[in-house]
């Protein structure tokens, strides 16, 4: 062995000794921690008891359960949409150039509030036609009255009286037509400088805007100038497979939930079931109306719609993570005292993808283990 290799072997030996010492210390600490951890005590069949502050309790999650009506089927993907009975898509009845838009998206508006000002020659023309018709009507009405007086005096023939009467009635009809045209375009919607006012027809919130200042607006535009909707009225829209759509009907109760924890569970009823299937998705559109709309709800939010049976008994809802299966039987761990967990048999009324519904064996308000149930079942089996 060369003298130069002696320090290398010495260093390797020292490292091995330190590593062995560290492993021994870790094993000793683990052994002492295991001795310090109080084991679960099985005081009765199917029961586990843990001392207060036991580390095993940190791996468990317990939650109280509640009673509800089991759904008719698995919740369907859906989204919140504006209620069409409280939504207006506003088109301008006249063409013109947009000069000003005094409102912004998301702003609350009142019925009659100005949303946009337009320079609209078509409206000016309609107003001018009305004034001409009124002037012509005044002239022909005066002529009719004068002819009537002359006819009574025997100065003019009856034929001339009838002609003057026909002219006056024709002028009256023209006034009515011109006035109806102005009303259709928005009577009273003109400023002192001749600009046309496009006004909100209902109270609500400005949800969409499809025009900008300086834009030339066409009366036959494909998109509405504004969309005003009442956010206090929302519907739920779901595309339902054909087989499941047969189980739904108008007036049926539904429950709506969301992954957003800030959004509470909502209730509603089906207001329409489509009679024609969507040619692309081959599904039936189903629309439900919410009984009440929470302040956190917004149109186009994704939710889940669960149709409810017409006559069904309530059951206790538990997450599937709380259920353990032994053979053909299902169990949940129920806390009947602090640290005391009892493996309780239950009868499932419905087993869903994420949530199941217990018909017998569990009561609303009881606390069950929703996380760590499989670990408890394994420990219970080991203690036997």
C-alpha positions as CSV (number, residue, x, y, z in Angstrom):
1,X,0.0,0.0,0.0
2,X,1.3,3.4,-1.0
3,X,1.8,5.9,1.8
4,X,-0.3,8.5,-0.2
5,X,-3.4,6.3,0.0
6,X,-3.5,6.1,3.8
7,X,-5.3,9.5,4.3
8,X,-8.0,8.5,1.8
9,X,-8.8,5.2,3.6
10,X,-8.8,7.1,6.9
11,X,-11.4,9.6,5.6
12,X,-13.6,6.9,4.2
13,X,-13.5,5.0,7.5
14,X,-14.4,8.2,9.4
15,X,-17.4,8.9,7.1
16,X,-18.7,5.3,7.5
17,X,-18.5,5.6,11.3
18,X,-20.4,8.9,11.3
19,X,-23.1,7.5,9.0
20,X,-23.5,4.4,11.2
21,X,-23.9,6.6,14.3
22,X,-26.5,8.7,12.6
23,X,-28.6,5.7,11.5
24,X,-28.4,4.3,15.0
25,X,-29.6,7.6,16.5
26,X,-32.5,7.8,14.0
27,X,-33.6,4.3,14.8
28,X,-33.4,4.9,18.5
29,X,-35.5,8.1,18.1
30,X,-38.1,6.3,16.0
31,X,-38.3,3.5,18.6
32,X,-38.8,5.9,21.4
33,X,-41.5,7.9,19.4
34,X,-43.3,4.6,18.7
35,X,-43.2,3.8,22.4
36,X,-44.4,7.3,23.3
37,X,-47.3,7.1,20.8
38,X,-50.3,5.5,22.6
39,X,-51.9,2.7,20.6
40,X,-55.5,2.6,19.7
41,X,-57.6,0.8,22.3
42,X,-60.3,-1.6,21.0
43,X,-62.8,-1.5,23.9
44,X,-65.7,-3.1,22.0
45,X,-66.1,-4.9,18.7
46,X,-65.7,-2.4,15.8
47,X,-64.7,0.4,18.1
48,X,-61.4,2.3,18.3
49,X,-60.5,4.7,21.1
50,X,-57.7,7.3,20.9
51,X,-56.3,9.3,23.8
52,X,-56.7,13.1,23.5
53,X,-53.9,14.6,21.4
54,X,-53.0,11.2,19.8
55,X,-51.0,11.6,16.6
56,X,-53.3,9.3,14.8
57,X,-56.2,11.8,15.1
58,X,-54.1,14.3,13.0
59,X,-54.6,11.9,10.0
60,X,-58.4,11.9,10.3
61,X,-61.0,14.4,9.2
62,X,-64.4,14.3,10.8
63,X,-67.5,16.2,9.6
64,X,-71.2,16.3,10.7
65,X,-73.5,14.9,8.1
66,X,-76.9,16.3,6.9
67,X,-80.1,14.9,5.6
68,X,-81.3,15.7,2.1
69,X,-83.3,14.2,-0.8
70,X,-81.2,11.8,-2.9
71,X,-81.0,12.9,-6.6
72,X,-82.8,11.1,-9.3
73,X,-79.5,10.6,-11.2
74,X,-75.9,11.7,-11.2
75,X,-75.5,15.5,-11.2
76,X,-75.4,16.9,-14.7
77,X,-72.9,19.5,-15.9
78,X,-74.6,22.9,-16.3
79,X,-74.1,26.6,-16.2
80,X,-75.8,29.7,-14.9
81,X,-77.4,31.9,-17.6
82,X,-79.4,35.1,-17.7
83,X,-83.2,34.8,-17.3
84,X,-84.6,35.6,-20.7
85,X,-87.7,37.1,-19.0
86,X,-85.5,39.7,-17.4
87,X,-83.0,40.3,-20.2
88,X,-83.2,42.8,-23.1
89,X,-81.1,42.8,-26.2
90,X,-81.3,46.4,-27.3
91,X,-81.1,47.3,-31.0
92,X,-81.2,50.9,-32.3
93,X,-84.2,51.4,-34.5
94,X,-82.4,54.1,-36.5
95,X,-79.0,54.2,-38.2
96,X,-76.5,56.9,-37.3
97,X,-73.1,57.8,-35.9
98,X,-72.5,57.2,-32.2
99,X,-71.4,60.4,-30.5
100,X,-71.3,59.4,-26.8
101,X,-71.7,56.4,-24.6
102,X,-72.3,57.6,-21.0
103,X,-72.4,54.1,-19.4
104,X,-69.8,51.4,-18.8
105,X,-70.0,47.6,-18.7
106,X,-71.2,46.2,-15.4
107,X,-72.9,49.5,-14.5
108,X,-76.4,49.4,-12.9
109,X,-78.9,51.3,-15.1
110,X,-82.5,52.4,-14.7
111,X,-85.3,52.1,-17.1
112,X,-85.2,55.2,-19.4
113,X,-81.6,56.0,-18.7
114,X,-79.6,57.0,-21.8
115,X,-77.1,54.4,-22.9
116,X,-75.9,56.1,-26.1
117,X,-76.3,59.2,-28.2
118,X,-76.5,59.0,-32.0
119,X,-76.6,61.5,-34.8
120,X,-79.6,59.9,-36.6
121,X,-80.7,61.5,-39.9
122,X,-83.5,58.8,-40.2
123,X,-85.1,60.0,-37.0
124,X,-84.9,63.6,-38.1
125,X,-86.6,62.7,-41.3
126,X,-89.4,60.9,-39.4
127,X,-90.0,63.9,-37.2
128,X,-90.0,66.2,-40.2
129,X,-92.6,63.9,-41.9
130,X,-94.8,64.1,-38.8
131,X,-94.6,67.9,-38.8
132,X,-95.5,68.1,-42.5
133,X,-98.4,65.8,-42.0
134,X,-99.7,67.9,-39.0
135,X,-99.4,71.1,-41.1
136,X,-101.2,69.4,-44.0
137,X,-103.9,68.1,-41.7
138,X,-104.5,71.6,-40.2
139,X,-104.9,73.1,-43.7
140,X,-107.3,70.4,-44.9
141,X,-109.3,70.4,-41.7
142,X,-109.7,74.2,-42.1
143,X,-110.7,73.8,-45.8
144,X,-113.3,71.1,-44.8
145,X,-114.9,73.4,-42.2
146,X,-115.0,76.3,-44.7
147,X,-116.5,74.1,-47.4
148,X,-119.0,72.8,-44.9
149,X,-120.1,76.4,-44.1
150,X,-120.4,77.3,-47.8
151,X,-122.4,74.2,-48.5
152,X,-124.8,75.1,-45.7
153,X,-125.2,78.5,-47.4
154,X,-125.8,76.9,-50.8
155,X,-122.7,78.3,-52.3
156,X,-120.9,75.0,-53.1
157,X,-122.1,71.7,-54.3
158,X,-122.3,68.5,-52.2
159,X,-119.6,66.9,-54.3
160,X,-117.1,69.6,-53.2
161,X,-118.0,69.1,-49.6
162,X,-117.4,65.3,-49.9
163,X,-114.1,65.9,-51.6
164,X,-112.9,68.3,-48.8
165,X,-114.1,65.8,-46.2
166,X,-112.1,63.0,-47.8
167,X,-109.0,65.2,-48.0
168,X,-109.3,66.0,-44.3
169,X,-109.7,62.4,-43.3
170,X,-106.7,61.4,-45.4
171,X,-104.6,64.0,-43.7
172,X,-105.6,62.8,-40.3
173,X,-104.6,59.2,-41.3
174,X,-101.2,60.5,-42.5
175,X,-100.7,62.2,-39.1
176,X,-101.5,59.0,-37.3
177,X,-99.1,57.0,-39.5
178,X,-96.2,59.5,-39.1
179,X,-96.8,59.7,-35.3
180,X,-96.7,55.9,-35.0
181,X,-93.4,55.8,-37.0
182,X,-91.9,58.4,-34.6
183,X,-93.1,56.5,-31.5
184,X,-91.6,53.3,-32.9
185,X,-88.3,55.0,-33.3
186,X,-88.4,56.3,-29.7
187,X,-90.5,59.4,-29.2
188,X,-89.0,61.9,-26.8
189,X,-85.6,60.5,-27.3
190,X,-84.1,63.6,-29.0
191,X,-81.8,66.1,-27.3
192,X,-82.0,69.8,-28.0
193,X,-79.2,69.5,-30.6
194,X,-81.1,66.8,-32.5
195,X,-79.2,63.7,-31.3
196,X,-81.1,60.5,-30.8
197,X,-81.0,58.8,-27.4
198,X,-80.9,55.0,-27.1
199,X,-82.4,54.3,-23.6
200,X,-82.5,51.3,-21.3
201,X,-85.9,49.6,-21.4
202,X,-85.6,47.9,-18.0
203,X,-83.8,48.2,-14.7
204,X,-80.7,46.0,-14.6
205,X,-77.0,45.8,-15.3
206,X,-75.2,46.5,-18.6
207,X,-73.9,43.0,-19.5
208,X,-72.7,43.6,-23.1
209,X,-71.8,46.5,-25.4
210,X,-71.3,46.2,-29.1
211,X,-70.7,49.8,-30.2
212,X,-68.1,52.4,-29.7
213,X,-68.0,56.2,-30.0
214,X,-67.6,57.4,-33.6
215,X,-69.0,54.1,-35.0
216,X,-71.5,54.1,-37.8
217,X,-74.4,52.0,-36.5
218,X,-76.7,50.2,-38.9
219,X,-80.4,49.6,-38.0
220,X,-80.1,46.0,-39.4
221,X,-77.0,45.1,-37.3
222,X,-76.7,41.4,-36.4
223,X,-75.5,42.0,-32.8
224,X,-77.5,44.1,-30.3
225,X,-76.0,47.5,-29.3
226,X,-76.5,46.6,-25.6
227,X,-77.6,43.7,-23.5
228,X,-79.3,44.7,-20.2
229,X,-80.1,42.0,-17.7
230,X,-81.3,41.7,-14.1
231,X,-78.7,39.8,-12.2
232,X,-81.2,38.9,-9.5
233,X,-82.9,36.5,-11.9
234,X,-80.8,33.6,-13.2
235,X,-81.6,30.3,-14.9
236,X,-79.6,27.0,-15.1
237,X,-79.0,25.5,-18.5
238,X,-78.0,21.9,-19.0
239,X,-77.5,19.6,-22.0
240,X,-79.0,16.3,-21.0
241,X,-78.5,12.9,-22.7
242,X,-81.6,11.6,-24.4
243,X,-82.0,8.6,-22.0
244,X,-81.9,10.8,-19.0
245,X,-84.1,13.6,-20.5
246,X,-87.0,11.2,-20.5
247,X,-87.0,11.2,-16.7
248,X,-87.4,15.0,-16.5
249,X,-90.5,17.2,-16.7
250,X,-91.5,20.8,-16.3
251,X,-92.0,21.7,-12.6
252,X,-89.6,19.1,-11.3
253,X,-87.4,20.2,-8.4
254,X,-83.6,20.4,-8.9
255,X,-80.6,21.0,-6.7
256,X,-77.7,23.1,-8.0
257,X,-74.2,22.9,-6.5
258,X,-70.8,24.4,-7.5
259,X,-67.2,23.6,-6.9
260,X,-66.8,27.1,-5.6
261,X,-67.2,26.8,-1.8
262,X,-68.4,30.4,-1.5
263,X,-71.5,29.6,-3.6
264,X,-74.1,27.9,-1.5
265,X,-76.3,25.0,-2.7
266,X,-79.3,26.4,-4.6
267,X,-82.8,25.1,-5.3
268,X,-84.9,25.5,-8.4
269,X,-87.5,24.0,-10.7
270,X,-87.3,22.9,-14.3
271,X,-89.1,25.5,-16.5
272,X,-88.6,23.9,-19.9
273,X,-87.4,20.6,-21.5
274,X,-86.4,20.9,-25.1
275,X,-88.5,19.1,-27.7
276,X,-85.7,19.2,-30.3
277,X,-82.3,17.7,-29.7
278,X,-79.2,19.7,-30.5
279,X,-77.9,18.4,-33.8
280,X,-74.2,18.8,-32.8
281,X,-74.2,17.4,-29.2
282,X,-77.3,15.2,-29.7
283,X,-78.5,16.3,-26.3
284,X,-81.7,17.9,-25.0
285,X,-81.5,21.4,-23.6
286,X,-83.1,21.7,-20.1
287,X,-83.6,25.1,-18.4
288,X,-84.4,25.5,-14.7
289,X,-85.2,28.6,-12.7
290,X,-83.6,29.3,-9.4
291,X,-85.9,30.0,-6.4
292,X,-83.4,32.5,-5.1
293,X,-80.1,33.8,-6.5
294,X,-77.2,34.2,-4.0
295,X,-75.1,37.4,-4.3
296,X,-72.0,35.4,-5.4
297,X,-73.8,33.9,-8.4
298,X,-72.8,35.1,-11.9
299,X,-74.0,34.2,-15.3
300,X,-71.9,31.7,-17.2
301,X,-70.6,30.1,-13.9
302,X,-70.2,26.3,-14.2
303,X,-72.5,24.3,-11.8
304,X,-73.9,20.8,-11.4
305,X,-77.7,20.2,-11.7
306,X,-79.2,17.3,-9.8
307,X,-82.8,16.5,-10.6
308,X,-84.8,15.3,-7.6
309,X,-87.6,12.7,-7.6
310,X,-91.1,13.9,-7.1
311,X,-91.8,11.8,-4.0
312,X,-88.7,10.5,-2.2
313,X,-87.7,10.1,1.4
314,X,-84.7,12.0,2.8
315,X,-81.4,10.3,3.3
316,X,-78.1,11.2,4.8
317,X,-75.4,12.4,2.4
318,X,-71.8,11.2,3.0
319,X,-68.8,11.5,0.8
320,X,-67.6,8.2,-0.7
321,X,-64.3,8.6,1.1
322,X,-66.2,8.0,4.3
323,X,-67.5,4.6,3.2
324,X,-65.6,1.3,3.7
325,X,-66.8,-1.9,2.1
326,X,-66.5,-5.4,3.6
327,X,-67.9,-8.0,1.3
328,X,-71.4,-6.8,0.3
329,X,-71.8,-4.5,3.4
330,X,-70.9,-0.8,3.7
331,X,-69.7,0.9,6.9
332,X,-68.8,4.3,8.2
333,X,-66.8,5.3,11.3
334,X,-69.0,7.4,13.6
335,X,-67.7,9.4,16.5
336,X,-69.9,8.7,19.5
337,X,-67.5,10.3,22.0
338,X,-64.3,12.4,21.7
339,X,-61.7,10.0,20.4
340,X,-64.1,7.1,20.2
341,X,-64.9,5.8,16.7
342,X,-67.4,3.1,16.0
343,X,-67.5,1.1,12.7
344,X,-71.2,1.4,11.9
345,X,-73.0,-0.6,9.2
346,X,-75.2,1.4,6.9
347,X,-77.6,0.8,4.1
348,X,-77.1,2.9,1.0
349,X,-80.2,4.4,-0.8
350,X,-78.0,5.6,-3.7
351,X,-74.3,5.4,-4.5
352,X,-73.0,8.3,-6.6
353,X,-69.7,9.1,-8.1
354,X,-68.6,11.5,-5.3
355,X,-71.4,11.3,-2.8
356,X,-73.6,8.5,-1.5
357,X,-76.9,8.6,0.4
358,X,-77.5,6.5,3.5
359,X,-81.0,5.3,4.0
360,X,-80.5,3.4,7.3
361,X,-77.9,3.3,10.0
362,X,-76.9,7.0,10.2
363,X,-78.7,10.1,11.4
364,X,-78.3,13.8,10.5
365,X,-75.9,15.7,12.7
366,X,-73.6,12.7,13.6
367,X,-69.9,13.2,13.0
368,X,-68.3,10.7,10.6
369,X,-64.7,10.1,9.4
370,X,-64.5,11.5,5.9
371,X,-60.7,11.1,5.6
372,X,-58.7,8.2,6.9
373,X,-61.6,5.6,7.1
374,X,-59.5,3.0,5.3
375,X,-56.6,3.5,7.7
376,X,-59.0,2.9,10.6
377,X,-60.4,-0.2,9.0
378,X,-56.9,-1.6,8.5
379,X,-56.0,-0.9,12.1
380,X,-59.2,-2.5,13.3
381,X,-58.4,-5.6,11.3
382,X,-54.9,-5.7,12.7
383,X,-56.1,-5.6,16.3
384,X,-58.4,-8.6,15.9
